[in-house]
Each structure stands twice: as C-alpha cells, then as structure tokens.
C-alpha cells in the first residue's frame, strides 16, 4: 500500500470538505542569531534578526492558509504592549478576536538561533497560559472537524479548562495535538483524557521517547498509536517524517 499517495489524496479531500479550529497562543517572538550559546557567566554579542508575532497556534494558521484549509483561530489577547502588537496582526490577517482579557499582557518568546541552525527557546509566559473557565462559553466547537492544540495550553490549571472546553466538540471531531517541549509537564490525568478523545499526535523523536519510554522510533510510534488509536506523526529532523497508522507506516522524505 502506498501510504504517502493515500495521505496526499486524503489531504486534498480535507481541503474542501473539512474545517479546522486552531486554539492556543499568540505571543511575540524575538529572534536572535549567534555563533554558539554562551556558557554561564560569559558575555557575548548576538544579532537581532526580527521581532514578530508568533506562538504555536498563530504559526499553525499560517501553514493552513498556505495549504488552503478552511480554518479559524482562537487565541486570548490581553492588555499591554505585546497584546497591542498581536491584536493589530490578527486584524491585518482577518482573524476574529474571540477572547479578550484586560487583566494581563500576552507573553513573549526569545528564540536563539545558533550558526548551525539549532534553536533554543526561553519563554516568558503571559495571558495565553492562563486560560479562564468563562472563556468556554465564548467558544463554539460544533462547526469544526479538527481542533489543533499545543502542549502549552494543557499544562497546569489551563489544562483542566481546555479539557472542559473540549467537552462541547462534535463526536466526530478529532484533535491534533503537538505537545512540543511541554510533553513532560502535562499531567497524567490530562493525557488520559486526551488519549480517549480521538487525538492525532505530532511529536519529534525526543518527545516520543518522553511520552512512551521507547528509544526506538518505530516501537515508540507503535506504542503511541496503541494509546490513541489515531495516526501518529513523528518528525525526524529537517528531512523526513514518520507517519504511522493502522494501515501501516512510512517515512516521508522532504522533496528538494
């Protein structure tokens, strides 16, 4: 069975027939470039590349837009200098602002890019990691076939709020979860509930190891699939991705 060909056909069908909700965070990304990360106590120079609106959810919508998927974005927007920049960008991108809260500013992220391309992140959290129970009443999940989440929204007290919000999704709606570097900070109760809700996992090799305890990628993907009974996507560096389903598995390579 040609899994990659089948996957492409499915994606083409989804573009016209399905709708995606991306729910999560928008923050300010400050991107620095340097040769190598400093050691403790060292004083070095870096180049400021740019300051832009980013965040897991916002970045996902940019990809969906390029792929011509029907989608909506829900991110909390606060009050402050960061929130003002985010609000302007969302309006420029024609995104509705569903969640507004004047008690806190949005956070920001320092992205440090080394000469070899390796990235290190320092996150200064804001409103986007303090989800409020009252927000659930402002979110209608019924029109959506897929809901995209990251791990940042599922850790701490926000995790319980997001889980409660997800109770109103349609039975057929599937969750696409990219836990990212927060995979080890999400409580087991949250994981158990996510696994039982039709969750498609997207992880890298390190995150897969943390989640399953398996060093071997294929064994880890198999174990993750057994947890969710949904496709598992494992990014293997910049050149390829493992796609694991009930029908089989295939390493999909980037065309250059």
C-alpha positions in Angstrom: 0.0 0.0 0.0 1.4 3.4 -1.0 0.7 5.3 2.3 2.2 8.6 1.1 -0.1 8.6 -2.0 -3.1 7.8 0.1 -2.2 10.6 2.6 -1.9 13.2 -0.2 -5.4 12.1 -1.5 -6.8 12.5 2.0 -5.3 16.0 2.4 -6.7 17.1 -0.9 -10.2 15.9 0.2 -9.9 17.6 3.6 -9.1 21.0 2.0 -12.5 21.3 0.5 -14.7 19.4 2.9 -13.4 20.0 6.5 -12.9 22.9 8.8 -10.1 23.3 11.4 -10.0 25.3 14.6 -6.6 26.3 15.9 -6.9 27.0 19.6 -3.9 28.2 21.7 -1.5 31.1 21.9 -0.2 34.1 20.1 2.9 35.7 21.5 5.8 38.0 20.5 8.8 36.2 19.1 12.2 37.9 19.5 14.7 36.1 17.3 18.4 36.4 17.9 21.3 34.8 15.9 24.7 33.9 17.3 27.5 31.5 16.7 27.1 29.5 19.8 25.2 29.6 23.1 27.2 31.2 25.9 28.2 29.3 29.0 27.3 30.6 32.4 29.0 33.9 33.1 30.1 34.5 29.5 29.4 37.9 27.8 28.8 37.6 24.0 27.4 39.5 21.1 24.3 38.5 19.1 22.4 39.8 16.1 18.8 40.7 16.5 17.1 39.3 13.4 13.5 40.3 13.9 10.6 40.7 16.3 7.3 39.2 15.0 4.0 37.8 16.1 4.3 34.1 16.7 3.1 31.4 19.0 2.2 27.8 18.3 -1.4 28.5 17.3 -0.7 31.6 15.2 2.1 29.8 13.3 -0.2 26.8 12.5 -2.8 29.1 10.9 -0.1 30.5 8.6 0.6 26.9 7.3 -3.1 26.1 7.0 -3.6 29.3 5.0 -0.8 28.2 2.6 -2.5 24.8 2.2 -5.9 26.4 1.5 -7.6 24.8 4.5 -10.7 26.4 5.9 -9.8 27.4 9.5 -10.4 29.7 12.4 -8.0 30.9 15.1 -8.9 31.4 18.8 -6.2 32.9 21.0 -6.6 35.0 24.1 -5.5 38.7 23.6 -4.7 40.7 26.7 -3.8 44.2 27.5 -0.3 45.7 27.1 2.5 46.3 24.6 2.6 42.7 23.4 -1.1 42.4 23.2 -1.4 45.6 21.1 1.1 44.2 18.5 -0.8 40.8 18.4 -4.2 42.5 18.1 -3.0 44.5 15.1 -1.5 41.5 13.4 -4.6 39.4 13.9 -6.8 42.2 12.4 -4.4 42.5 9.5 -4.7 38.8 8.9 -8.5 39.0 9.1 -8.8 36.8 12.2 -11.7 37.4 14.6 -10.6 38.2 18.1 -12.9 36.0 20.3 -11.1 36.1 23.6 -10.1 39.4 25.1 -9.0 40.0 28.7 -7.7 43.2 30.2 -6.0 41.7 33.3 -2.7 40.6 31.8 -0.4 41.2 28.8 0.4 38.4 26.3 3.8 36.7 26.7 6.9 36.7 24.6 9.5 34.2 23.5 13.2 34.6 23.0 14.4 32.4 20.1 18.1 32.0 19.9 19.4 30.6 16.6 22.9 29.2 16.5 25.2 29.2 13.5 24.4 25.5 12.8 20.7 26.1 12.9 20.0 24.7 16.3 17.3 26.7 18.2 17.0 27.4 21.9 13.8 29.0 23.4 13.2 31.0 26.5 9.5 31.7 27.1 8.2 34.5 29.3 4.5 33.4 29.7 1.5 35.7 29.8 -2.2 35.6 29.4 -2.0 32.8 26.9 -1.1 30.3 29.6 -3.8 31.3 32.0 -7.0 30.1 30.4 -10.2 31.2 32.1 -13.2 28.9 32.8 -15.5 31.7 31.5 -13.9 31.6 28.0 -15.5 28.2 27.4 -18.9 30.0 27.0 -17.5 32.1 24.2 -16.2 29.2 22.1 -18.5 27.2 19.8 -16.7 24.0 18.8 -19.7 22.5 16.9 -18.7 23.6 13.3 -15.2 22.0 13.4 -13.9 18.7 12.1 -10.4 19.1 13.6 -9.1 21.1 16.6 -5.3 21.8 16.8 -3.7 22.3 20.2 -0.2 22.5 21.6 1.2 21.3 24.9 1.4 24.8 26.3 -2.4 25.0 26.8 -2.6 21.7 28.5 -0.2 22.1 31.4 -1.1 23.4 34.9 -4.6 24.8 35.6 -5.1 25.7 31.9 -5.2 22.0 31.1 -8.4 21.4 33.0 -10.0 24.5 31.5 -9.2 23.4 28.0 -10.4 19.8 28.7 -13.7 21.2 29.9 -14.0 23.3 26.7 -13.3 20.3 24.5 -16.4 18.5 26.0 -18.6 20.5 23.6 -16.8 19.3 20.4 -18.7 17.1 18.0 -18.2 13.4 18.5 -16.6 13.1 15.0 -14.2 15.9 15.6 -10.6 14.9 16.0 -7.9 16.7 18.0 -4.5 17.2 16.5 -2.0 17.7 19.4 1.6 18.8 19.2 2.8 18.7 22.8 6.2 20.2 21.9 8.7 20.7 24.7 6.0 20.7 27.3 5.4 16.9 26.9 6.8 16.2 30.3 4.8 19.0 32.1 1.4 17.7 31.1 -0.4 15.9 34.0 -1.3 12.2 33.5 -5.0 12.9 34.0 -4.9 15.3 31.1 -3.0 12.8 29.0 -5.5 10.0 29.8 -8.4 12.2 28.7 -6.7 13.4 25.5 -5.9 9.8 24.5 -9.5 9.0 24.7 -10.8 11.8 22.5 -9.6 10.9 19.0 -6.3 12.6 19.3 -3.8 12.6 16.5 -0.3 13.1 17.9 2.5 15.1 16.3 5.8 14.8 18.1 9.6 14.8 17.4 11.8 11.9 18.4 12.8 13.2 21.8 9.1 13.9 22.7 8.1 10.5 21.5 10.7 9.0 23.8 9.5 11.0 26.8 5.9 10.1 26.1 6.3 6.3 25.5 9.6 5.5 27.2 10.8 3.8 23.9 14.2 4.6 22.5 13.4 3.0 19.1 11.3 5.3 16.9 9.1 2.6 15.4 8.4 1.0 18.8 7.6 4.4 20.2 5.2 5.2 17.3 3.5 1.8 17.7 3.1 2.4 21.5 1.7 5.9 20.9 -0.7 4.6 18.3 -1.9 2.0 20.9 -2.6 4.9 23.3 -4.7 6.9 20.9 -5.9 4.6 18.0 -5.2 7.5 15.7 -2.4 8.4 13.3 0.9 9.3 14.9 3.3 11.7 13.1 6.9 11.8 14.2 9.3 14.5 12.9 12.7 13.0 12.3 14.9 16.1 11.8 14.5 18.5 8.9 14.5 15.9 6.1 11.8 13.3 6.9 8.8 12.4 9.0 7.4 9.0 10.1 3.7 8.6 9.5 2.2 5.7 11.5 -1.4 4.4 11.1 -3.4 1.3 11.5 -2.8 0.6 7.8 1.0 0.7 8.2 3.8 3.2 8.4 6.1 5.1 6.1 9.0 7.5 6.3 8.0 10.5 4.2 11.1 12.5 2.9 11.2 16.1 2.0 11.4 16.7 -1.7 14.3 19.0 -2.6 
